[in-house]
Amino acid sequence: MESHEEMPRQTVSISTRWGLAALVLALVLCGTTAISLFYLARERKQAHDLATANQDLSASLAQVQSQLQALSEKFNALSAAGQTSPAKPASVSSRPSALSARTHARVAPHRSVARRQPPDDPRFNQLQQQLSGQQKQLASTREEVEKARTELDGKVNSTRDELNGSIARTHEELVALEKRGERNYYEFRLDKSNNFQRVGPLSVSLRKVNYKHKSFNLALMVDDFKLDKKNVNLFEPVWITLADRPQPLELVVNRVSKDEVQGYLSEPKYKKSELSASTAPATPASADKTQSAVTPR
């Protein structure tokens, strides 16, 4: 009888453990999904803000162009008015054609004054200064618009790369990235310790883990310099720039446990020295050797 009563108890305990394990797994999946959605929403918000700023700059550029056009029209109108002298109405004189010498002497200076060019108007200089200022403002606005467009394109491209899976969240995704042949990948597992572990060209040490918030602190040794990375989140890439690499290194943690983390480090396939050596032209001596080896005897 006691054996029959112990068997249901064992069955209930096993089912309870499986239920708790399934619940923990569901919570982890929900947390991972929530974090991914949070980063996706943040990137979309940044892209939307940049697009709004681009529209505002375009509107200000259009306003400056309209003001510049209005000033140009005013300048042309003033120039035409200054060049065109007012015509005198022809007067029909009923007096006899014989005029005294004194009358001729008085009329001649008036005619010469009428034929002179009008003096320079100070408004022209002011208008030219305003026109020059508007042109400088227009050039500055164009540069700001181009800069905003470049930043927006960079944000959109980075968001597209992240959505396309440039960050590996599992071992299978890491294998898929490695098959592209563009970078070298090193997987690692770090325990909480003050000691450094060699991962590819770097030495890494896990100093602190916040399992609840899925964040951690790292210490890196890069070219004999120590770097501290604090409050790094799960799936958040850490970029490290080396002098002999054409592109920065990328460190990603895709699993956080209570006192350990797991992830990978990727680096460019070739160094700068290797790329420059491969693009260097062949020396005359090597060319002669190649020619002698190819020429048939």
C-alpha positions as CSV (number, residue, x, y, z in Angstrom):
1,M,0.0,0.0,0.0
2,E,2.8,2.5,0.8
3,S,4.5,1.8,-2.6
4,H,1.2,2.6,-4.4
5,E,0.9,5.9,-2.5
6,E,4.5,6.9,-3.2
7,M,4.2,6.4,-7.0
8,P,1.5,9.1,-7.5
9,R,3.4,11.5,-5.3
10,Q,6.5,11.0,-7.5
11,T,4.4,11.5,-10.6
12,V,3.0,14.8,-9.2
13,S,6.4,16.1,-8.3
14,I,7.9,15.3,-11.8
15,S,4.9,17.0,-13.5
16,T,5.3,20.0,-11.2
17,R,9.0,20.3,-12.1
18,W,8.2,20.0,-15.8
19,G,5.5,22.7,-15.4
20,L,7.9,25.0,-13.6
21,A,10.6,24.4,-16.3
22,A,8.1,25.2,-19.1
23,L,7.0,28.4,-17.2
24,V,10.6,29.6,-16.8
25,L,11.2,28.9,-20.5
26,A,8.1,30.8,-21.5
27,L,9.2,33.8,-19.3
28,V,12.6,33.8,-20.9
29,L,11.2,33.8,-24.4
30,C,8.7,36.6,-23.5
31,G,11.6,38.6,-22.1
32,T,13.7,38.1,-25.1
33,T,10.8,39.1,-27.4
34,A,10.1,42.2,-25.4
35,I,13.7,43.3,-25.5
36,S,13.8,42.8,-29.3
37,L,10.6,44.7,-29.8
38,F,12.0,47.5,-27.6
39,Y,15.1,47.9,-29.7
40,L,13.1,47.7,-32.9
41,A,10.7,50.5,-31.7
42,R,13.7,52.6,-30.6
43,E,15.3,52.4,-34.0
44,R,12.1,53.2,-35.8
45,K,11.6,56.2,-33.5
46,Q,15.1,57.5,-34.3
47,A,14.4,57.0,-38.1
48,H,11.1,58.9,-37.7
49,D,12.8,61.7,-35.9
50,L,15.5,62.0,-38.5
51,A,12.9,62.0,-41.3
52,T,11.0,64.8,-39.5
53,A,14.2,66.9,-39.1
54,N,14.9,66.3,-42.8
55,Q,11.4,67.6,-43.7
56,D,11.9,70.7,-41.5
57,L,15.3,71.5,-43.2
58,S,13.7,71.0,-46.6
59,A,10.9,73.5,-45.7
60,S,13.4,76.0,-44.4
61,L,15.5,75.6,-47.6
62,A,12.4,76.3,-49.7
63,Q,11.6,79.4,-47.6
64,V,15.1,80.7,-48.1
65,Q,15.0,80.1,-51.8
66,S,11.7,82.0,-52.1
67,Q,13.2,84.9,-50.1
68,L,16.3,84.9,-52.3
69,Q,14.1,84.9,-55.5
70,A,12.1,87.9,-54.1
71,L,15.3,89.8,-53.3
72,S,16.6,89.1,-56.8
73,E,13.5,90.5,-58.4
74,K,13.7,93.6,-56.2
75,F,17.4,94.0,-57.2
76,N,16.5,93.7,-60.9
77,A,13.7,96.2,-60.6
78,L,15.9,98.8,-58.9
79,S,18.7,98.2,-61.5
80,A,16.2,98.8,-64.3
81,A,14.9,101.9,-62.7
82,G,18.4,103.3,-62.2
83,Q,19.5,102.7,-65.8
84,T,16.3,104.1,-67.4
85,S,16.3,108.0,-67.1
86,P,12.9,109.7,-67.1
87,A,12.0,111.2,-70.4
88,K,11.1,114.9,-70.6
89,P,7.9,115.8,-72.2
90,A,8.4,117.7,-75.4
91,S,7.1,121.3,-75.1
92,V,5.8,123.2,-78.1
93,S,6.9,126.7,-78.0
94,S,4.8,129.4,-79.6
95,R,7.5,132.0,-79.2
96,P,9.6,133.1,-82.1
97,S,12.7,131.1,-82.9
98,A,15.0,134.0,-82.1
99,L,16.2,133.6,-78.5
100,S,18.6,135.6,-76.7
101,A,22.1,134.4,-75.8
102,R,21.2,134.7,-72.1
103,T,18.4,132.2,-72.5
104,H,20.6,129.7,-74.3
105,A,23.2,130.0,-71.5
106,R,20.6,129.1,-68.9
107,V,19.0,126.1,-70.8
108,A,22.3,124.4,-71.7
109,P,23.4,123.6,-68.1
110,H,20.0,122.0,-67.4
111,R,20.3,119.8,-70.5
112,S,23.8,118.6,-69.5
113,V,22.5,117.8,-66.0
114,A,19.7,115.8,-67.4
115,R,22.0,113.7,-69.5
116,R,24.2,112.7,-66.5
117,Q,24.0,109.2,-65.0
118,P,22.1,109.0,-61.7
119,P,24.2,108.7,-58.6
120,D,24.8,105.4,-56.9
121,D,21.9,104.5,-54.6
122,P,23.0,103.2,-51.2
123,R,20.1,100.8,-51.3
124,F,21.8,98.8,-54.0
125,N,24.8,98.1,-51.7
126,Q,22.4,97.1,-48.9
127,L,20.5,94.8,-51.2
128,Q,23.7,93.2,-52.5
129,Q,24.8,92.5,-48.9
130,Q,21.4,91.0,-48.1
131,L,21.7,88.8,-51.3
132,S,25.2,87.6,-50.3
133,G,24.0,86.7,-46.8
134,Q,21.0,84.8,-48.2
135,Q,23.3,82.9,-50.5
136,K,25.6,81.9,-47.6
137,Q,22.6,80.8,-45.5
138,L,21.3,78.8,-48.5
139,A,24.6,77.0,-48.8
140,S,24.7,76.3,-45.1
141,T,21.2,74.9,-45.2
142,R,22.1,72.7,-48.1
143,E,25.0,71.3,-46.1
144,E,22.8,70.6,-43.1
145,V,20.2,68.8,-45.3
146,E,22.9,66.6,-46.9
147,K,24.3,65.8,-43.5
148,A,20.9,64.9,-42.1
149,R,20.2,62.7,-45.2
150,T,23.6,60.9,-44.7
151,E,22.8,60.2,-41.0
152,L,19.3,59.1,-41.9
153,D,20.7,56.7,-44.5
154,G,23.2,55.3,-42.0
155,K,20.5,54.7,-39.4
156,V,18.2,53.1,-41.9
157,N,21.0,50.8,-43.1
158,S,22.0,49.8,-39.6
159,T,18.4,49.1,-38.7
160,R,18.0,47.0,-41.9
161,D,21.2,45.1,-41.1
162,E,20.0,44.3,-37.6
163,L,16.6,43.2,-38.9
164,N,18.2,41.0,-41.5
165,G,20.1,39.1,-38.9
166,S,23.6,40.6,-38.7
167,I,23.6,39.8,-35.0
168,A,23.5,36.1,-34.2
169,R,21.2,35.2,-31.4
170,T,21.9,31.4,-31.5
171,H,24.7,29.1,-32.5
172,E,23.0,28.2,-35.7
173,E,22.7,31.9,-36.7
174,L,26.4,32.3,-35.9
175,V,27.3,29.4,-38.2
176,A,25.2,31.1,-41.0
177,L,27.1,34.3,-40.5
178,E,30.4,32.5,-40.6
179,K,29.5,30.9,-43.9
180,R,29.5,34.3,-45.6
181,G,33.2,34.3,-45.3
182,E,33.5,38.0,-44.5
183,R,34.7,37.8,-40.9
184,N,36.2,35.5,-38.3
185,Y,34.1,34.4,-35.4
186,Y,35.1,33.2,-31.9
187,E,32.5,31.8,-29.5
188,F,33.2,32.2,-25.8
189,R,31.7,31.5,-22.3
190,L,32.8,33.7,-19.5
191,D,32.3,33.0,-15.7
192,K,32.2,35.9,-13.2
193,S,35.9,36.4,-12.3
194,N,38.7,38.9,-12.1
195,N,40.8,36.8,-14.5
196,F,41.0,37.5,-18.2
197,Q,40.2,34.9,-20.8
198,R,41.6,35.1,-24.3
199,V,39.0,35.5,-27.1
200,G,40.5,36.0,-30.5
201,P,42.7,39.1,-30.5
202,L,41.3,40.3,-27.1
203,S,41.3,39.4,-23.5
204,V,37.9,39.6,-21.8
205,S,36.8,39.3,-18.1
206,L,33.3,39.2,-16.8
207,R,33.0,41.4,-13.7
208,K,29.3,41.7,-12.9
209,V,26.0,40.1,-14.0
210,N,22.5,41.5,-13.5
211,Y,20.4,38.5,-14.4
212,K,17.1,40.3,-13.7
213,H,17.7,43.1,-16.2
214,K,19.9,40.9,-18.6
215,S,22.9,43.2,-18.3
216,F,26.5,42.8,-17.4
217,N,29.9,44.5,-16.9
218,L,33.0,43.6,-18.9
219,A,36.7,44.4,-18.7
220,L,38.7,44.3,-22.0
221,M,42.4,44.3,-22.7
222,V,42.9,46.0,-26.1
223,D,46.5,46.6,-27.2
224,D,47.8,46.6,-23.6
225,F,45.0,49.1,-22.6
226,K,42.2,48.2,-20.2
227,L,38.7,49.2,-21.1
228,D,35.6,48.9,-19.0
229,K,32.2,48.3,-20.5
230,K,29.4,48.7,-18.0
231,N,25.6,48.0,-18.1
232,V,25.8,46.2,-21.5
233,N,22.5,44.7,-22.4
234,L,21.8,41.3,-24.0
235,F,22.3,41.3,-27.8
236,E,23.8,44.8,-27.6
237,P,27.0,44.9,-29.8
238,V,30.2,46.3,-28.4
239,W,32.5,47.8,-31.0
240,I,36.2,47.8,-30.5
241,T,38.5,49.6,-33.0
242,L,42.0,48.2,-33.5
243,A,44.8,50.0,-35.4
244,D,45.6,47.1,-37.7
245,R,42.0,46.2,-38.7
246,P,40.0,47.9,-41.5
247,Q,36.8,47.5,-39.6
248,P,36.0,47.4,-35.9
249,L,35.6,44.2,-33.9
250,E,32.1,43.3,-32.7
251,L,31.4,41.5,-29.4
252,V,27.9,40.3,-28.8
253,V,26.5,38.3,-25.8
254,N,23.5,36.3,-26.7
255,R,22.9,34.4,-23.4
256,V,23.0,35.7,-19.8
257,S,23.0,33.3,-16.9
258,K,23.2,34.0,-13.2
259,D,27.0,34.1,-13.0
260,E,28.1,33.6,-16.6
261,V,27.5,34.9,-20.2
262,Q,27.9,33.3,-23.6
263,G,28.4,35.0,-26.9
264,Y,30.9,35.5,-29.7
265,L,33.5,38.0,-31.1
266,S,33.9,38.8,-34.8
267,E,36.8,40.4,-36.5
268,P,37.6,41.3,-40.2
269,K,38.9,38.5,-42.3
270,Y,42.2,40.3,-43.2
271,K,44.4,43.0,-41.5
272,K,45.3,46.3,-43.1
273,S,48.8,45.1,-43.8
274,E,47.5,42.0,-45.6
275,L,45.1,44.1,-47.7
276,S,47.9,46.6,-48.7
277,A,50.3,43.7,-49.5
278,S,47.7,42.1,-51.8
279,T,47.0,45.3,-53.7
280,A,50.7,46.3,-54.0
281,P,52.0,46.2,-57.7
282,A,54.5,43.5,-58.6
283,T,58.2,44.4,-58.7
284,P,60.2,44.2,-61.9
285,A,62.3,41.3,-60.6
286,S,59.2,39.3,-59.8
287,A,57.7,40.1,-63.2
288,D,60.8,38.9,-64.9
289,K,60.7,35.6,-62.9
290,T,57.1,35.1,-63.8
291,Q,57.8,35.8,-67.5
292,S,60.7,33.4,-67.6
293,A,58.7,30.7,-65.9
294,V,55.8,31.1,-68.3
295,T,57.9,31.4,-71.6
296,P,58.3,28.0,-73.2
297,R,61.9,26.9,-74.1
